[in-house]
Amino acid sequence: MATTERLLTRHEAARRAGVTYNTILLWERAGRLHPAVVKSRRGERFLIRESELDQAAAADQPAFDPSLVWHQDELEAHPIKVEPDPDPEDQPY
């Protein structure tokens, strides 16, 4: 007997996992989720297997990898330039 697994839309998956819709998109981009593409009259629908979602949500990893959103040079700490006040005596405080 074949068992059918429940498929969830991205919004349903986000509600079930307790994350945002954008986190679901980031998990897809990171390779943690692999949605099935289903053609419909309105276009394509992306459905996520419930068991795969549960594994991704339970994974002991951060919700997303910052390098998927920002470039490496944006993630590196940059020194803050603080210039001295040119005339400290003229300050009102």
Helices and strands as residue ranges (DSSP letters): E 7-8, H 10-17, H 21-30, E 36-40, E 43-49, H 50-58, G 66-68, H 72-75, G 88-90
